[in-house]
């Protein structure tokens, strides 16, 4: 199944927001808010992707949320790999 580019764009937007609002202390002090919930929210737009690719995305999204400066290029490279080529 091919996931449309706009769904990958949604994943990137959600990941950026999750990274912006991420505070490790909140995950420790608040039972309802944690990194796994943020990751699930971020990858929701591409739910139809294969299990192996979904796991790769979950790992990278988690890294980006906790340290976007170091890992954002890794996420962009993976999205470019998984997203369909734009129509010319």
MIDO-726533 format. One line per field, with one value per residue (C-alpha): residue number from 1; residue in three letters; x, y, z. Coordinates in pm, 1 decimal. Example, Ala and Ser with C-alpha at 12.3 -4.5 7.8 and 13.67 -1.06 7.14 Angstrom:
BEGIN
seq: 1, 2 .
type: Ala, Ser .
u: 1230.0, 1367.0 .
v: -450.0, -106.0 .
w: 780.0, 714.0 .
***
This chain:
BEGIN
seq: 1, 2, 3, 4, 5, 6, 7, 8, 9, 10, 11, 12, 13, 14, 15, 16, 17, 18, 19, 20, 21, 22, 23, 24, 25, 26, 27, 28, 29, 30, 31, 32, 33, 34, 35, 36, 37, 38, 39, 40, 41, 42, 43, 44, 45, 46, 47, 48, 49, 50, 51, 52, 53, 54, 55, 56, 57, 58, 59, 60, 61, 62, 63, 64, 65, 66, 67, 68, 69, 70, 71, 72, 73, 74, 75, 76, 77, 78, 79, 80, 81, 82, 83, 84, 85, 86, 87, 88 .
type: Unk, Unk, Unk, Unk, Unk, Unk, Unk, Unk, Unk, Unk, Unk, Unk, Unk, Unk, Unk, Unk, Unk, Unk, Unk, Unk, Unk, Unk, Unk, Unk, Unk, Unk, Unk, Unk, Unk, Unk, Unk, Unk, Unk, Unk, Unk, Unk, Unk, Unk, Unk, Unk, Unk, Unk, Unk, Unk, Unk, Unk, Unk, Unk, Unk, Unk, Unk, Unk, Unk, Unk, Unk, Unk, Unk, Unk, Unk, Unk, Unk, Unk, Unk, Unk, Unk, Unk, Unk, Unk, Unk, Unk, Unk, Unk, Unk, Unk, Unk, Unk, Unk, Unk, Unk, Unk, Unk, Unk, Unk, Unk, Unk, Unk, Unk, Unk .
u: 0.0, 135.1, 88.6, 22.2, 280.3, 36.1, 12.8, 392.1, 374.9, 123.5, 363.5, 641.9, 415.8, 298.9, 656.1, 769.1, 490.6, 564.7, 933.6, 844.8, 633.5, 847.0, 967.9, 1111.9, 980.1, 620.5, 657.9, 784.0, 520.2, 210.7, 66.9, -139.7, 142.5, 443.6, 676.3, 501.1, 171.8, 346.8, 504.2, 169.1, 8.8, 285.6, 275.4, -104.6, -130.8, 76.7, -96.9, -126.4, 248.4, 411.4, 509.9, 885.1, 873.5, 631.9, 876.8, 1161.6, 947.8, 849.5, 1215.0, 1323.1, 1021.5, 1101.3, 1458.7, 1343.2, 1096.6, 1364.0, 1650.3, 1537.2, 1866.4, 2056.7, 1796.5, 1577.2, 1784.3, 1745.6, 1367.0, 1365.9, 1581.0, 1345.6, 1036.5, 1198.8, 1273.1, 918.2, 706.1, 601.7, 796.5, 623.3, 445.6, 621.5 .
v: 0.0, 340.8, 614.9, 958.5, 1232.5, 1451.3, 1184.2, 1186.4, 1566.1, 1526.4, 1288.1, 1548.6, 1825.2, 1616.8, 1516.1, 1879.0, 1975.1, 1682.7, 1781.3, 2143.6, 2050.5, 1762.0, 1788.6, 1476.5, 1591.7, 1585.9, 1222.3, 1138.4, 1333.2, 1279.4, 930.0, 1030.6, 1189.4, 992.5, 950.6, 636.3, 827.7, 1106.0, 856.5, 685.7, 1024.2, 1118.0, 796.9, 779.3, 940.7, 658.1, 372.4, 169.9, 134.6, -208.4, -330.4, -315.9, 38.0, 144.7, 24.6, 212.0, 526.7, 484.1, 456.9, 761.8, 970.7, 896.4, 1011.5, 1330.9, 1414.8, 1384.1, 1543.2, 1707.4, 1879.4, 1552.5, 1328.5, 1538.1, 1461.2, 1088.8, 1126.8, 1331.8, 1070.2, 791.6, 982.1, 1047.4, 676.3, 568.6, 840.3, 808.2, 1005.5, 1331.6, 1335.8, 1539.3 .
w: 0.0, -95.8, 160.0, 2.9, 51.9, 246.2, 515.0, 551.9, 571.8, 854.3, 1030.8, 1005.0, 1137.1, 1430.0, 1511.7, 1506.2, 1746.7, 1976.4, 1983.4, 2053.8, 2355.1, 2484.8, 2843.4, 3008.6, 3347.9, 3221.1, 3116.1, 3464.5, 3658.6, 3444.2, 3402.8, 3098.0, 2896.7, 2783.4, 2489.9, 2360.8, 2336.6, 2145.3, 1903.9, 1843.6, 1771.5, 1526.8, 1320.8, 1312.7, 964.1, 810.0, 991.1, 668.5, 624.7, 664.2, 1010.1, 950.4, 813.5, 1087.0, 1351.5, 1183.9, 1184.3, 1550.1, 1653.7, 1454.5, 1557.3, 1921.8, 1868.9, 1696.7, 1973.0, 2241.0, 2043.3, 1719.2, 1642.9, 1624.8, 1459.3, 1227.1, 916.7, 991.7, 992.4, 673.2, 497.0, 606.7, 494.1, 155.7, 128.4, 220.0, 56.9, -306.5, -563.3, -654.7, -990.0, -1253.9 .
***
